[in-house]
């Protein structure tokens, strides 16, 4: 049984985001950061320190994933200490003749396997494709390769044919489609094929009436992953769980950081996009990216319980309004520090900010 996305009470999410400031901006003297630092992952190291993994963009829009120690003042992230690059577009499937990049890392400590798993986007020959790497120390990352989606006859298509972004794992096991404990992840396939062949239009799967980019869920076989960690790349039982509904997400939505377990269920801080939406996956100049929240059922994370009618955080400051792509708040990481919860987010595709998540 595959639940359909359902409208939920928009006011039933008792959480708020309060911006605290900028913690990282591009170093003008570093050519690897010439076009910005943005959209980071985070992970706690074995040394008890928190590390930031920003996407750093060199001239020509070539992205790498760097590592930096988060500087705390009175328990609040205020800056970073740069520690170099941990992942570059070195593999053939991570670059084409005129493009290259490893982009937008999300990092989850996957408790069932005891490892940090990084999802990232490989900007290769056929556009953005999701890929995985893992680490036991947050310093060295081992590629597992691109995600491979199992064929599902009921969809009438192959998810591997399409670009996909905003991939993030649940940190704990959740009930799978059969009710058994499973590893789960969220993803965001994009059905627009005009970028590849002009005039092709959108080709959504069977039964999907809304062709706007939406949040999907998929599952990984737990025992297979325990036996061989590369099984994390093999995703089955995908289904759409949340499509754009509110005004601030009228163009598209996508998952942000790993879902956070809260008393009400799984809290997903996500981004919603309104305004201009160009074909394919190019920068959407004239669009507006805001952070909202969706609450998923703990007993069946395919079911939406509630969602915010208004954004929790929208572009307002100079760093959020002006940059490589203005009007962007793009949440990608969430961490608890000393009993407080902080969300790290990209600002106008140029800098990185932090906000505190509190119960409203």
C-alpha positions in Angstrom: 0.0 0.0 0.0 1.4 3.4 -1.0 -0.3 6.4 0.8 -1.1 9.4 -1.2 0.2 12.8 0.0 -2.6 14.4 2.1 -3.2 18.0 3.1 -2.7 18.5 6.8 -3.4 21.1 9.4 -1.0 23.9 8.5 -0.8 25.3 12.1 0.0 22.0 13.9 3.8 22.3 13.9 4.9 24.0 17.1 8.4 24.9 16.1 10.1 28.1 15.0 13.5 29.2 13.5 15.4 32.2 14.7 18.4 33.4 12.6 21.6 33.9 14.6 24.0 35.1 11.9 26.6 34.2 9.3 29.3 31.6 10.2 31.1 31.3 6.9 31.7 33.5 3.8 33.9 32.9 0.8 37.6 33.6 1.3 38.5 36.1 -1.5 42.1 34.8 -1.5 41.1 31.2 -2.1 40.4 30.3 -5.8 38.4 27.3 -4.7 35.9 29.6 -3.1 35.8 32.2 -5.9 32.0 31.7 -6.5 30.9 31.1 -2.9 30.5 28.7 0.0 27.1 27.3 0.6 24.7 24.4 1.5 26.8 22.5 4.1 26.5 19.1 5.8 27.7 18.7 9.4 29.1 15.8 11.5 30.5 15.3 14.9 34.1 13.9 14.9 35.6 11.3 17.2 37.4 14.2 19.0 34.0 15.6 20.1 34.3 18.6 17.7 31.6 19.6 15.3 32.6 19.9 11.7 31.0 21.7 8.8 31.2 20.3 5.2 30.4 23.2 2.9 30.1 23.1 -0.8 32.8 25.4 -2.1 32.5 26.8 -5.6 35.5 27.7 -7.8 35.4 29.8 -11.0 33.4 28.1 -13.7 30.9 26.7 -11.2 33.1 23.8 -10.2 32.0 22.5 -6.8 34.0 20.6 -4.1 33.1 19.6 -0.6 35.4 21.0 2.1 35.8 20.4 5.8 36.0 23.0 8.6 35.8 22.9 12.4 32.9 24.8 13.8 33.9 27.5 16.3 31.5 27.8 19.2 31.1 30.8 21.6 28.9 30.0 24.6 27.6 27.0 22.8 26.6 28.9 19.7 28.2 28.4 16.3 29.9 31.7 15.3 32.6 30.8 12.7 34.8 28.1 11.2 38.4 27.0 10.9 39.1 25.7 7.4 40.7 22.3 7.1 40.8 21.6 3.3 38.8 19.7 0.7 37.5 16.1 1.4 35.8 15.4 -1.9 36.4 16.8 -5.5 34.8 15.8 -8.8 37.5 13.3 -9.6 35.4 10.5 -11.0 34.2 10.4 -14.6 30.6 10.3 -13.5 31.1 13.5 -11.5 32.0 15.7 -14.5 31.2 16.3 -18.1 33.0 18.2 -20.9 31.7 21.5 -19.8 30.6 20.9 -16.2 31.8 19.3 -13.0 30.9 19.2 -9.4 30.2 17.4 -6.1 27.5 19.4 -4.6 25.2 20.1 -1.6 26.3 17.4 0.9 23.8 16.2 3.5 25.5 14.1 6.3 23.7 11.7 8.6 25.1 9.5 11.3 23.3 6.3 10.4 22.8 4.6 13.8 22.0 1.1 12.5 25.4 1.0 10.8 27.5 3.2 13.1 28.9 5.4 10.2 28.5 8.8 8.8 26.8 8.7 5.4 27.1 11.7 3.0 24.7 12.1 0.2 25.8 14.5 -2.5 24.9 15.5 -6.0 27.4 14.5 -8.8 27.0 17.0 -11.6 28.0 14.6 -14.4 27.4 14.0 -18.1 23.7 13.7 -17.7 23.1 16.4 -15.1 22.7 16.1 -11.4 22.6 12.6 -10.1 22.6 11.5 -6.4 25.6 9.7 -4.9 26.9 8.4 -1.6 30.1 8.4 0.5 30.7 7.2 4.0 33.2 7.9 6.8 34.1 6.4 10.2 36.2 9.5 11.3 34.7 12.4 9.3 38.1 13.0 7.7 38.4 10.4 5.0 35.3 9.7 2.9 34.9 6.6 0.8 32.7 6.8 -2.3 29.9 4.2 -2.7 28.8 5.4 -6.1 25.6 6.7 -7.6 22.2 5.7 -6.2 20.4 3.0 -8.1 16.6 3.0 -7.9 14.9 -0.4 -8.3 12.4 -0.7 -11.2 8.8 -0.4 -10.0 6.3 -1.5 -12.6 3.5 0.5 -11.0 5.4 3.8 -11.8 5.6 2.9 -15.5 9.1 4.5 -15.7 12.7 4.1 -14.4 13.7 6.7 -11.8 17.3 6.3 -12.8 16.5 8.1 -16.1 15.8 11.4 -14.2 17.9 14.0 -12.4 17.4 13.8 -8.6 18.4 16.1 -5.7 17.9 16.7 -2.0 18.8 13.2 -0.8 18.9 12.7 2.9 18.7 9.6 5.2 16.6 9.2 8.3 19.1 8.7 11.2 17.2 5.8 12.8 15.3 2.8 11.5 11.7 3.5 10.5 8.9 1.1 9.6 9.2 0.2 6.0 6.3 -0.5 3.5 5.8 -4.0 5.1 6.1 -2.6 8.6 9.6 -4.1 9.3 12.4 -1.8 10.6 14.1 -0.3 7.5 16.7 2.3 6.5 14.9 5.1 4.7 15.8 8.2 2.7 14.1 11.1 1.1 14.8 12.2 -2.5 13.5 14.7 -5.1 13.2 13.4 -8.7 12.7 16.0 -11.5 10.6 15.0 -14.5 11.6 17.9 -16.8 13.5 16.5 -19.8 13.7 19.7 -21.8 17.2 20.3 -20.7 18.2 17.1 -22.5 16.0 17.3 -25.5 14.1 20.5 -26.2 10.4 20.0 -26.5 10.4 16.8 -24.6 8.6 18.4 -21.6 7.9 16.6 -18.4 7.4 12.9 -18.0 6.1 12.1 -14.5 5.5 8.5 -13.5 2.1 6.8 -13.8 -0.3 8.0 -11.1 1.6 11.3 -10.4 -0.7 14.2 -11.4 1.6 17.0 -10.1 4.8 17.3 -12.2 6.4 19.9 -9.9 9.5 18.6 -8.0 8.2 17.0 -4.8 9.5 15.0 -1.8 9.7 11.2 -2.3 10.7 8.5 0.1 12.6 5.3 -0.6 14.0 2.3 1.4 17.2 0.3 1.7 17.4 -3.4 2.7 18.7 -3.3 6.3 20.4 -6.7 6.4 21.9 -6.2 3.0 23.5 -2.9 4.2 24.8 -4.6 7.3 26.5 -7.2 5.2 27.8 -4.8 2.6 27.6 -1.0 3.1 27.5 -0.5 -0.7 23.9 -1.8 -0.5 23.0 1.7 0.7 23.0 2.8 -2.9 20.2 0.4 -3.8 16.8 2.0 -3.2 13.5 0.3 -3.5 9.8 1.1 -2.9 9.9 4.8 -3.8 6.8 6.9 -3.6 5.9 10.6 -3.4 4.9 11.8 0.0 4.6 15.6 -0.3 4.0 17.9 -3.2 4.0 21.7 -3.2 0.9 23.1 -1.5 1.6 26.4 0.2 2.2 29.8 -1.5 5.9 29.9 -0.5 6.5 26.5 -2.1 4.3 26.9 -5.2 7.1 26.0 -7.7 8.8 23.1 -5.9 9.9 21.6 -2.6 12.8 19.6 -1.4 14.1 18.0 1.8 16.6 19.8 3.9 18.6 18.3 6.8 18.0 14.8 8.1 14.6 14.4 9.6 14.6 15.2 13.4 12.8 12.9 15.8 10.4 15.0 17.9 7.5 14.0 20.2 5.0 14.5 17.4 6.9 12.3 14.8 9.6 13.2 12.3 10.2 16.9 11.8 11.5 17.6 8.3 12.9 21.1 7.8 12.5 21.6 4.0 12.9 24.3 1.4 10.0 25.7 -0.6 10.4 27.7 -3.8 8.1 30.3 -5.3 8.4 32.6 -8.3 10.4 31.9 -11.5 11.2 28.2 -12.3 13.4 27.7 -15.4 13.4 24.5 -17.4 15.7 21.8 -16.2 17.9 22.4 -13.2 19.6 25.7 -14.0 19.7 28.6 -11.4 16.2 30.0 -11.0 16.8 33.8 -11.1 13.7 35.5 -9.9 12.7 32.6 -7.6 12.5 32.7 -3.8 13.7 29.9 -1.5 12.4 29.7 2.0 12.6 27.2 4.9 9.4 25.5 6.1 8.6 22.3 8.0 6.7 19.1 7.3 5.8 16.6 10.1 5.9 12.9 9.2 4.2 10.1 11.0 6.7 8.1 13.2 4.7 4.9 12.5 4.7 5.4 8.8 6.9 8.2 7.5 5.1 8.1 4.1 2.2 9.9 5.8 2.3 13.7 6.3 0.7 14.8 9.6 1.2 18.5 9.3 3.0 21.2 7.4 3.7 24.9 7.9 1.4 27.3 6.0 4.0 30.1 6.2 7.8 29.7 6.1 9.8 29.4 9.3 12.6 31.4 7.7 12.4 33.5 4.5 15.1 35.7 2.9 15.4 39.0 4.7 19.0 39.9 5.4 21.5 41.3 3.0 23.4 37.9 2.8 20.1 36.1 2.0 18.9 38.6 -0.5 22.1 39.2 -2.5 24.6 36.7 -3.9 25.2 34.2 -6.7 21.5 33.5 -6.5 19.6 36.1 -4.5 16.5 35.4 -2.3 17.7 32.1 -0.9 17.4 30.4 2.4 18.4 26.8 1.9 18.6 24.5 5.0 20.9 21.5 4.8 22.1 20.5 8.3 20.8 20.3 11.8 22.6 19.6 15.1 22.0 19.6 18.8 24.7 21.5 20.8 24.4 21.7 24.6 20.6 21.0 24.5 19.9 23.5 21.8 19.1 22.7 18.2 20.7 24.6 15.3 20.0 24.6 11.6 22.7 25.5 9.1 21.7 26.9 5.8 22.9 28.4 2.5 22.4 32.1 2.0 21.9 33.3 -1.6 24.2 30.5 -2.8 27.2 32.5 -1.4 27.5 32.2 2.4 26.4 30.0 5.3 24.2 31.0 8.1 22.9 29.4 11.3 19.4 29.6 12.9 18.1 28.1 16.2 15.2 25.7 16.1 12.9 26.1 19.2 9.5 24.9 20.2 7.1 27.7 19.6 
